[in-house]
């Protein structure tokens, strides 16, 4: 597959890096040579200095032969224009990053497709959806439904006192069959655990479970169950606006916004929210408005530093659930190390969404970890079905998390034998993906 990505910002660059591992021909276009740097030397990516709206530059990239043209520059008009030109030059499909919610309305989809715009993506809406899901599953850092909801992936930071701490995988402690730890993020390292590994305090663990066992899983990870009723948002921008529209009506919402005009605008759009004109650093106002009594704080201001500070302050006053929007991808590891709760980056969310869309629902990139979640289907001739899991020569850095058989989600162990027709959820480092595919052919 040939893919052209216009815009070498963090979305375009992150997406290009993800796709370069998938044996695809990736071209990355940007007007600024500094953004392209030495990407072509480090990754299997063709880079070109040029304009996304230049017919000559798009012709030079052989846009007429590309399977998908993606434009993710910061400018909506430029993205849409680039996609229209690419479509006219012969690109089979196009995708544009936008910032107008009206364009996403179902009734407008056919209109844009007739113009040559096949897919539209709005990062702020994806980020807002992420916030709503994070508040719903508030004891987790991240949450994924796998195999149409038959299995659940919980990403949790392990606190002191959790029963799982110090338990080696070969000890038999995890032989209960209620959940399976498939990956561990420790500092900047992603570990696919083997028998000698164990969970430490502060680890981010990736756990597969079923809906029926989710409460047992939560207890084992040392997480109390709490309902979120009151939420304070720092920043009244588009992410906050879209998130508030999607939250249940019984939530008590307050929005702290320093810009008076934005306060007036958001008050009109969200009549059920209490909008407070105040600086996020005004501690007197924050305490008067009940910061210390809030169930959750969500910081989506323009400044990553301000969002981090807001969440750290909330944690200091006992707020259990905090979510910080981090603008720079480079800030994410540092922010996670500060223990500010869930970290949200609309650029990685956007890139991962496009990545999953391209590869189908069967492949997705693990949140902030160097690993993939892959859903395979086993066939009659698949080598994976020939013996029990413990006897298979699985590639290194690979872990089978669970299967769906006859519509039922099941966890696996070494004695499990995969059968033809099973849907199999596999966790692996990126380099092992191609080797895994051979086991399912």
N, C-alpha and C positions, 0 to 999 in steps of 0.2 A: 504494500500500500504506500502510495506517495502522499505525503502531507506537507502543506506549506503553512507555516505559522507567521503571521505578521504581527510584530510587536515583541521586542526582546526585553520587556519588563519582567517583573517577578512571575507573573502568570505564564507568559509565553516561554520564558526560560525554564521554569519548573516543569511545565508540560513537555517541552522538547526533551529534557533530560529523562523524564519518565518514558516517553515514547521511543527514545533512542535504544532502549533495552529490548524492544519488541520486534526486532528485525524489520523495521519500517524505514522507508527513505524519508528523512525529515529535513526540511529546509526552514531556516529561521531568518526572517527579514526585518531589518530595522534601519532607520536613517542615521542612527548614532553608532559609529563603529566601536565606541568605548563599551557599549552595552553587549556587543557581540564578543569582544575580548578574544580569548583563545578557546572558545567553546568547541570549535571544530577540531582542535588538537586533542582535547580531553574526552570529548564524546563523539559518537558517530552521527554528527550533525553537519549539514552544509549551511554555512552562513553567508549572507549577502547584505551589503550596505545598499539600501535603496528605500524608496517610498512605497507604502502599501497602496497608494492611489496612483502610482505611475504605471501606465499601460506598458511602457518599455521595460520597466523593472520586472513586472509580473510576467511579461513574455520571456524575458531572459531566464526566469526561474521555471520555464516550461509549465506554466499554470494550466495550459490546455490539457496536459496529461495528468494532472493531480486528482487524486480521489477525494481529498477534502482540503478546503482552504479555510483556515481559521484566522480571524483578525481579532486580537485582544489588546490593542493599544488602549490608552486611557480615554480615547475620544470616540464617543458613540458614532458621530457622523462619519468620521474617518473609517471606522470599522464597517459600517453599513455600505459606504461607497466602495471600499476595497472589495467587499464580498460581491457587490453587483458587477464590478469590473471583472472579477475572477470568474463569475458565472458566465458572463458574456464571452470570456476567452476560452471557456470549455471545461472549467472545474466541475466535477461531478456533483459535489455537495459543498455547502458553505456554512460557516458558523460565525456569528458576530457577537461580541460583548457589547451590551447595551446598558443604559441607565434610565430607561423610560418604562415604567411598569405597564403602561397601557399596551405596549407592544406584545406583552406576554399573554394577553387575554385570548382565550380559545377561539373567539370569533375572528381574531386577526391572523391566525396561523396560516390559513389558506391564502390570504392576501399577500403575506410576505413570501410564501413559497412560490407563488406565481411571479413574483419579482425576481426570484433567484436567491432568496434568503431562507435556507432550509432549517437552521437552528439559531435561536436567540438565547443568550445566557446573561443573567443579571446577577452579578456577584453579591450584591447587598441582600437580595432575596434569599439566595442560598445560605448566606451567613445568618439571616434572621431565622430561617428554618432550623439551622443548626442550634441556635440559642433556645428555641422552643423545645426541641428534642432534649437538649441538655438539662433544661429545667424540669422536664417531665421525668427523666431518668437521673435525678439529681445526685445520687450516691456514686455515680460513675463519672469519669472524665469524658469518655466518649462511648457511643453505643451504636451497634450495627445490627440490623436484622439480616439473617442469612437464610438462603433457600426459601424465600417467600414467607419468612417468619417462623419456620419450623425450628430454627436454631437461633440463639442470641450470642452476640459477642459483646462482652463487657470489658471496658478498659478502665482500670482502677489503680489509684496510687495507694500502696499498702502503708498503713499507719502502725505505730507501735501498739503492741498488744493483739494484733490480728493472729488468729490461730495458725495461719499458713506460714508464718515467719519461721525460718530455720528448718523447715521440713524438706528433706531431700526427696527427689522424685523416685529414687530407687527404694525408699523406706517403706513403701506400701501405703503411706498416709493418704495418697490421692486415689486409692483403688476403690473409692466409694461409688464411682460411676455417676455422680451428680453434676460434676463440672470437670473441665479439663483446661489446665493452663498451657497455652500453646506458644506463648512468646513472653519475653521479659525485656523491658527497656530499662537499662541501668546506666544512669548518666547519659552518655552519648552512644552507648553500645546496645544493639539489639541482639538478644540471645534466644535462639531456638533451643529450649532446654533438653538435656539428656539426663540420665540417671544420677549423675553426680551433682547436678545443679540444685540450687535451693533458692527460696525467696528471701530477700532482705527487706528490712524496713526502708521505705523510700522508693522501692522498685515500682515501676509502672507495669502491671501485669495484664496480659491479654487472655481473657478467659471465655471459653465456649460453654454454654449451658443451654437448657431448655426453659421454656416459660414456666413449666411446673416446678423446676428446681431453682428458680432465680432467687427466691428468698433464702434458701439454704446457702447458695453461693454468696449472697450479700453478707450473711452472718459470718461465714468462713473468712471473708476478706476484711472483717472487722468494721463493717459499715452499718450504722443505724439507719432505720427507715424514717424519713421525715417528709412531711407534706409541705410544699411551698405555697404559701398564701399571699405573702407580701413581698413585692419586688421593687427595688430602687434601681432605675437606669441612670447612669451618668452619660449625658449626651443625648440630644433629641434629634439626631440625624436620621438618615433613611433606614439604617439597620434597625434602630430602635422603633421607628414608625412601623416597619413591616412586622417586626417581632410582636409588638403590642397588638396589632390587628389579628395575629394568629393565636394569641394566648386565650385560654378559656375566660369567660366573662366574670367568673367568680374571683379572679385574682385582683388584689389591691396593688395598683401600680402608681408609683411616683417617678417623675422624671426631673432630674437636676440639669438645667441648661443655662449656661452663662450668657447666651445671646438673646436679647429681649425680643427681637423680631422672630427668631426661631421659636421662642416660647409661645408667642401669639399664634404662629402657624401650626405648631404641633398641638396646641390646645384646641384649635378648630377641628383638626383631623382626628384627635383622640379625646372626645368629650368625657370618657369614663376614666381617664387618667388625670392625676393631679400633677400639673406642671409647675415647677418651682424655679423662679429666676434667681440663680445663685451660682457662685463659683464653686467648683468641686473641692477646692481647698478650704472653703469656709466651714470650719468645724462646728462653730456655734449653730449655724443653720442646719447642718447635717444632723447634729444631735437633737435639735428641736424637732426635726422632721422624722425622728425615730430610726436613724441608721442602726443603732445598736439592737433594735427590735426586728429588723428586716430578716426575712428568711433567705433572701438572695440579693446579690448586687451584680449588675451587668454594666460594664464600662465599655462604651463604643465611641468615645471621643476621637477626634482626629489625631491626637498625640498618643503614641504607644506608652510613653513615659507616664502621661497623666492617667491612662487606664491602669497601668501597673500600680501606680501610687494609690489610686482609688480602691483597688482590690486589696492591697496590703493594709490600708486603713480600715476597710471593712472587716478583714480578718482580725485585726487588732481589737475591734469592738465586738467580736464574737459571731460575725455572720458566717454561717457554715458554707454556703454555696456562693462562689464568686466566679464570674466569667469576664475575661479581659480580651478585647479585640486588639491584636498586635499587628501593626501595619507592615513591619519588616519581617521577612522570613528568618533573617539572621538573628532576630531577637527571641525567637521561639524557645530554643534550648535554655537561654538565660532566664526567660520568664518562667518556664516550668521549674527550673532550679530554685526560684524564689518562693515556690509553693503558693502561688496566687490562685489556685483552682484551675478551672478549665481555660485553655488558651485557644483563641479563635483567630484564624487568619483567612480572610476571604479569598486571598490569592491562591493559597494551597487548596482550599475548598473548591474553588473554581477549576483549577487545573486537574484535581482529582476527579471532579464530576465529568469533565470532558474526557479524561482518560478512561473512566468507566464506561461512558457512553460509546466510545470507540471500540473498546474491547468486549462490550456487552456486559450484562449484569453478572457475568461469571468471574470477573477480575476486578479487584479494587486495591488501591494502595492503602496500607495500614496507616492510621493517623500518627504522624510524627515518628514513624519508625521505618527502618530500611527493610521492609518486608511486604509481602503481598498476601491477600486472601484470594484464593482461587476456588471456584466451584466446578468440579469435573463430574461428568457422568461416565460410569463404568459400563463397558460393553462386553459382549460374550468373549471377544478375542483379546480383551485388555489384559496385559500381564499383571496388573494390580489385583486381579481376581484369582490368581493361581495359588495363593497360599495365605496363611494368617499374616497380619501386619508385622509381627515380630520377626518373621522369616523372610520378609521382603527386603531387597537391597534398595532402600529408599535413598535418594540423593542426600548429601550432607545439608544441614540447615533446613530440614524439612520436618513438618509435624502434621499429622492428620488429626483434625479436631473433632469431626463428627460426620455422620452420614444421615441421609433421609432415605428411608426404605418404606415403600408402600404408604407414603404420605406422613410418616412419623419420624420426628427428629430423634436420633440416637447418638449417644457418645460412644467413643471407641476405646479399646485398649489393645495390648499386644496380641491377645487371643482372637480379636475380631477378624473375620474374613469378609472382605468386600465382595458383593455379589453383582452380577450384571444387572443394570437398571438402577443401582444405587447412585444417588447424588452424594458426592464426597467433597467435604470442605477441607482444604489443605492450606497450611500456613508455611511460607517458605521465604528465604532470602531471594532477592531478584535473580541472582545468577543460577538458581536451581530450577527456574520455571520451565525452561525448555526440556530439561531432563525429565521432569515430571510428566510433561505432555506425552512422552513416549510410553509411559506406563499405562496411559488411559486410551491408547490407540487400539 
